[in-house]
Amino acid sequence: MKTIGLLGGMSWESTVSYYRTINEEIKSRLGKLHSGKIVLYSVDFQEIEVLQHQGRWDDATVIMIDGAKRVQAGGANFLVICTNTMHRMVDEIQSQIEIPVLHIADATASAVKQDGITKVGLLGTRFTMEEDFYRGRLVRQHSLDVIVPDESDRNVVHSVIYDELCLGKILDSSRRSCAEIIEKLVSKGAQGIILGCTEIALLVSPENSLVPLFDTAGIHALGAVSRALE
């Protein structure tokens, strides 16, 4: 079994789901008392959040590279960055470490295409929904047609993530709002919805959608298990 490297804490609530999913899946596949070999380094998300919203991405990249190096030094065979948004600097991180990065968008795209879906709606932070680093990868490398909510709905989703989910708040009113936003994306032709923030699955479940939901945190964690057991 290879050692999985997790760079987490963004937020810690979603990192918990990675740890749980990995260990439950390894136990399911191998039985007995098996669990994952994991190296976890968790950042202080307050520092990251401030840099994100100030547009200080170079400073955030320095923190991410430092964390990735710590994971590598701990003996990990590959790196899993437990957040969608911070894949913004994945190329810079990969250039500074020797172990491979398991990209969350690649794992998600594989799951989407396995279901025969070609057009997806994308929910996430404003950075993930609006910038090219995530949407562009899905389009160019995986030939997916990606649509996002309109600006007002993007603001709603972004606020729910940072002001509620990252603080451990799960509100029914926000669940209804997100369900309505999903309905709008489906009306525009989305055959499935990528939950492109690792916290969103804490709020939205399949019963809130008429089309398949793709939980990026869960998909990413299962991909890590498959890589570890190769």
C-alpha positions in Angstrom: 0.0 0.0 0.0 1.3 3.4 -1.0 1.2 6.3 1.5 -1.3 9.0 0.7 -0.3 12.6 1.3 -3.1 15.0 2.3 -2.7 18.8 2.2 -5.8 19.8 4.1 -7.4 22.3 6.4 -9.2 24.3 3.7 -11.5 23.9 5.5 -10.9 21.2 8.2 -14.5 20.2 8.0 -14.0 18.9 4.5 -10.6 17.4 5.3 -12.4 15.2 7.8 -14.5 13.7 5.0 -11.3 12.8 3.1 -9.8 11.0 6.1 -13.1 9.2 6.8 -13.7 8.2 3.2 -10.2 6.9 2.6 -10.1 4.8 5.7 -13.7 3.4 5.2 -12.9 2.5 1.5 -9.6 0.8 2.3 -11.3 -1.2 5.1 -14.1 -2.1 2.6 -11.6 -3.3 -0.1 -9.1 -5.0 2.1 -11.1 -6.1 5.1 -9.9 -7.0 8.6 -8.4 -4.0 10.4 -6.9 -2.3 7.4 -6.7 1.4 7.2 -5.0 4.0 5.1 -1.3 4.9 5.3 -1.7 8.7 5.4 0.5 11.8 6.0 -1.6 14.8 6.7 -0.5 18.4 6.9 -3.3 20.9 7.7 -2.9 24.7 7.1 -4.5 27.5 9.1 -7.4 28.3 6.8 -7.8 31.8 8.2 -4.5 32.8 6.7 -5.4 31.3 3.3 -8.9 32.9 3.2 -7.5 36.4 3.8 -4.9 35.9 1.0 -7.6 34.6 -1.4 -9.9 37.5 -0.9 -7.1 40.0 -1.1 -5.9 38.5 -4.4 -2.5 37.7 -2.9 -2.3 34.3 -4.7 1.5 34.4 -4.8 1.7 34.5 -1.0 -0.9 31.7 -0.8 1.2 29.7 -3.2 4.2 29.9 -0.9 2.1 28.5 2.0 0.8 25.7 -0.2 4.3 24.7 -1.5 5.6 24.7 2.1 2.7 22.3 3.1 3.3 20.1 0.1 7.0 19.8 0.9 6.1 18.8 4.5 3.8 16.1 3.2 6.5 14.8 0.9 9.1 14.8 3.7 6.6 12.8 5.8 7.0 9.9 3.3 3.9 10.3 1.1 4.1 8.7 -2.3 1.7 11.2 -3.9 -0.2 14.4 -2.9 -3.9 15.0 -2.6 -4.8 18.7 -2.2 -8.0 18.6 -0.2 -9.7 21.6 -1.8 -10.8 22.6 -5.3 -9.9 26.3 -5.2 -6.3 25.9 -4.3 -5.7 23.8 -7.4 -5.3 27.3 -8.8 -1.5 26.9 -8.1 -1.2 23.2 -8.7 1.4 23.6 -11.4 3.6 25.7 -9.1 3.2 23.1 -6.4 4.0 20.2 -8.7 7.2 22.0 -9.9 8.5 22.2 -6.3 8.0 18.6 -5.2 9.0 15.2 -6.6 5.9 13.2 -5.8 2.9 13.5 -8.2 -0.2 15.5 -7.5 -3.6 13.7 -7.9 -5.6 16.5 -9.5 -9.2 16.8 -8.2 -10.6 18.0 -11.6 -9.1 15.0 -13.4 -10.6 12.6 -10.9 -14.0 14.3 -11.2 -14.0 14.5 -14.9 -13.3 10.8 -15.1 -16.4 10.1 -13.0 -18.5 12.5 -15.0 -17.6 10.8 -18.3 -18.1 7.3 -16.9 -21.7 8.3 -16.5 -21.9 9.4 -20.1 -22.4 13.0 -19.2 -21.0 15.7 -21.5 -22.5 18.9 -20.1 -22.2 19.8 -16.4 -23.1 22.6 -14.1 -20.3 23.7 -11.7 -20.8 25.0 -8.2 -17.9 26.2 -6.1 -16.2 29.3 -4.7 -16.3 32.4 -6.9 -12.7 31.7 -7.8 -13.5 28.2 -9.0 -16.6 29.1 -11.0 -15.2 32.3 -12.6 -11.5 31.6 -13.3 -10.0 29.4 -15.9 -7.8 27.1 -13.8 -10.7 24.7 -13.1 -13.3 25.2 -15.8 -10.6 25.5 -18.5 -9.1 22.2 -17.4 -12.5 20.4 -17.6 -13.1 21.9 -21.1 -9.6 21.6 -22.7 -8.4 18.3 -21.2 -11.6 16.5 -20.8 -13.9 17.9 -23.5 -16.7 18.8 -21.1 -19.2 21.5 -21.6 -19.3 23.5 -18.4 -21.8 26.1 -17.3 -21.9 28.1 -14.1 -24.7 30.1 -12.3 -25.3 33.7 -13.1 -23.4 36.4 -11.1 -26.0 36.8 -8.3 -26.2 33.0 -7.8 -22.5 32.7 -7.8 -22.4 35.3 -5.0 -24.9 33.2 -3.1 -22.9 30.0 -3.4 -19.7 31.8 -2.5 -21.2 33.3 0.6 -22.7 30.0 1.7 -19.3 28.3 1.5 -17.3 30.9 3.4 -19.8 32.3 5.8 -21.5 29.1 6.7 -20.1 25.7 5.6 -16.5 26.5 6.4 -17.7 27.5 9.9 -19.6 24.3 10.3 -23.0 25.9 9.8 -25.6 23.8 7.8 -28.7 25.9 7.1 -31.9 24.6 5.5 -32.5 28.0 3.9 -29.1 27.7 2.1 -29.9 24.1 1.1 -33.1 25.4 -0.6 -31.2 28.2 -2.3 -28.6 25.8 -3.7 -31.3 23.4 -4.8 -32.9 26.3 -6.7 -29.6 27.3 -8.3 -29.1 23.6 -9.4 -32.6 23.7 -11.0 -31.6 26.7 -13.0 -28.5 25.0 -14.3 -30.5 21.9 -15.2 -32.9 24.1 -17.1 -29.9 25.3 -19.1 -29.0 21.8 -20.1 -26.8 20.5 -17.3 -26.9 16.7 -17.2 -25.1 16.6 -13.9 -23.7 19.0 -11.3 -20.1 19.1 -10.1 -20.0 20.1 -6.4 -16.7 21.9 -7.1 -16.1 22.9 -3.5 -15.2 20.2 -1.0 -17.7 21.6 1.6 -20.8 21.7 -0.7 -21.6 18.0 -0.2 -22.0 18.8 3.5 -25.1 20.7 2.5 -26.5 19.4 -0.8 -27.4 15.7 -1.4 -28.9 13.8 -4.3 -32.4 14.4 -3.1 -31.8 18.1 -3.8 -31.2 17.5 -7.5 -33.0 15.9 -10.5 -29.6 15.1 -12.1 -26.5 13.3 -10.7 -24.3 15.2 -8.3 -20.6 14.7 -8.3 -19.0 15.2 -4.9 -15.5 16.2 -5.7 -14.2 15.5 -2.2 -15.6 11.9 -2.2 -14.4 11.3 -5.8 -11.0 12.6 -5.0 -10.7 10.5 -1.9 -11.7 7.3 -3.7 -9.2 8.2 -6.4 -6.5 8.4 -3.7 -7.4 4.9 -2.5 -7.2 3.5 -6.0 -3.8 5.0 -6.4 -2.6 3.8 -3.0 -3.7 0.2 -3.8 -2.3 0.0 -7.3 
